[in-house]
Amino acid sequence: MNGEVEYDVIIIGGGIAGLSAALYTARHGLRTLIVSIDIGGQLTYAGLIENYPGVEVARGMDLVLRIQKQVKSFNAEILIDEVVGLDKVDEVFVVRTRKGRELSALAIIAACGKAPRKLNLPEEEIFVGKGVSYCAICDAPFYRGKEVVLVSLGEKAVESLSLLAPLASHVYLVTPSEDKALAEEAKKYSNVSTYLGYRVIKILGETSVEGVVLMDSAGNSLEIAANGIFIELGFETKIDFLRKYVELNEKGEVIVDKLGATKTKGLFAAGDLIEVPYKQAIIAASSGVVAALSAINYVYKVKGIVRELKADWSKVHRQPEAGRPSALRLLPI
């Protein structure tokens, strides 16, 4: 292995699969970086979660924050950015991001099940990180005392308002539907103006966001001055950068083996990205752990470290005590 590699593992995606993977790789001492356009992924859209083991009841966003805190306690790094390119040179992966960064790692865990849905405006790409955000939970604190536009709908709009309204001087809520219930919810905040049935047709600014142009269903437009725009419109699958390194099934899901490995050595995948029958938080988390343990063993091998993580249930061949069957025990990692 030649040259300096920045990270042992780069995890693409900040949902529960990616966070769970990072928890394991970082805890085992591997230099770990999560690259994601948001933190929490689809879990932040969940209301009350009552079926996650060990958690009696929690909002999706609260569960995300708990796991994120765990991940950071083991010194994993989190970078809010979007991966747009991936290459492998010998044993080193090179990740390219929307903001122009190039990052290197020995192993990759792709856990980017779905990416935030965009407005598909030309200015949107220019201002990512300069006033355009897809993650209120990540970026709301940066807009304390500022005016922001929130483009969202449904429960996610309610969640995002609860984060933005207490911090921003004013929030302009833009929603494409005539959601009367959402409008009533917005009235709870004295600093929120609601635009039902409107869409953003242009983002204004020189070097950063300075405002937006809205249009209603009748074609009438208006301009709003703002320091930032939060786009919270759900998720879509975006894995073009992975295609030459993985195989896909007929549904467009990444095919992995039982260890979370793809056809490319050192590239693992987890979460809703892979072919699993049920799309549930606990299943995504478990697949992230499988990929993480496999990535740890792969990195050890590349570095020439004689160590391997494994655990199996195995019969203990010993004479049982009178009246007791032979026991099973878990072999330690």
C-alpha positions, 0 to 999 in steps of 0.5 A, a space after each residue: 500500500 503506497 501513499 497516505 490514506 486519510 481514512 480507514 473507512 468512509 461511510 456514504 450516508 447518514 441514515 441509521 444504517 450509516 450511523 450504526 456502521 460508524 458506531 462499530 468501525 469507530 469503536 474499533 479504532 478505525 479512522 471513520 468518516 461519514 459523508 452525507 447530505 443530511 443526518 438521519 435520512 428517512 428516520 427523521 420523517 418518522 413520528 413516534 417509533 415504538 418498535 425499536 429494541 431497547 427504546 420504549 418510544 421515541 421520535 425518529 429525530 430523537 433516536 437519530 440524535 442519540 445514535 449520532 451522539 454515540 458515534 461522535 463519542 468514538 471520534 467518528 467524523 461527520 461531513 455534510 456534503 454529497 458524494 458525486 464520484 467514486 474511484 478505486 486505484 489499487 487498494 485505495 478508494 477516492 471519494 469526490 464530493 459536490 463541494 469539490 473535496 477529494 477523500 481517500 479510504 481503504 474501505 467504503 460502506 455505501 449506506 445512501 439508501 435515498 438522497 434528499 429530493 431536490 427542486 432541480 433548479 440551476 441555482 440549487 447546485 451553486 448554493 449548496 452549503 451557501 444557503 441551500 440546505 436539505 437538513 434542518 436538524 443539521 443546519 438550523 443553528 447556523 440561521 439563528 436570527 436570520 430569515 429562512 425559507 422552508 420548502 416542505 410538506 406534511 409531518 416533515 414540515 411540522 418537524 422542520 418548523 419546530 427546529 427553525 421557528 425558535 431560532 430564525 427571525 422569520 420562516 417562510 413556509 412554502 408547500 406545494 399542496 393546499 394543506 390546511 392542517 399544516 397551515 393551522 400548525 404554522 399558526 402556533 409560531 408568530 414568526 412563520 408565514 405560510 404559502 400554500 400551493 406555491 413552488 420555488 421557481 428561482 433562488 436568488 443571490 450572488 455568492 450565497 442565497 439572498 432570496 427566492 421567487 415563488 409562483 402560485 398555481 395561477 402563475 402569479 409570482 412574488 419575491 421573498 428576501 431570505 438568508 437561506 432555504 431548507 428543502 425538505 421534500 422526501 428522498 429519492 435513490 441516487 447511486 450513479 457514482 456506484 454503478 460501475 462497482 456494484 451489481 443491481 437487481 431488477 429493482 435497482 437495489 445493490 446486490 451484496 453477499 451475507 457479509 454485506 460485500 459487493 462485487 468490488 473488494 473493500 466496497 460494502 453496502 447496507 440499509 435500504 440501498 441493498 436487496 432486503 425484503 423489509 425496509 425497517 429501521 432495525 433491519 437497516 441498522 443491523 445491515 450497517 453493523 454487518 457491513 461494518 464488521 466486514 469492513 473492519 476485517 477487510 481493513 485489518 487484512 489490507 494493513 497486514 494486521 493479524 486479527 479477525 472479528 468473528 463470533 459463532 454459536 458453537 457446541 461445547 463438547 464436554 461431559 454434561 452435569 447429571 441431568 443437564 443437557 450439553 450447553 451452547 456458548 458464544 465464542 468471544 470476539 
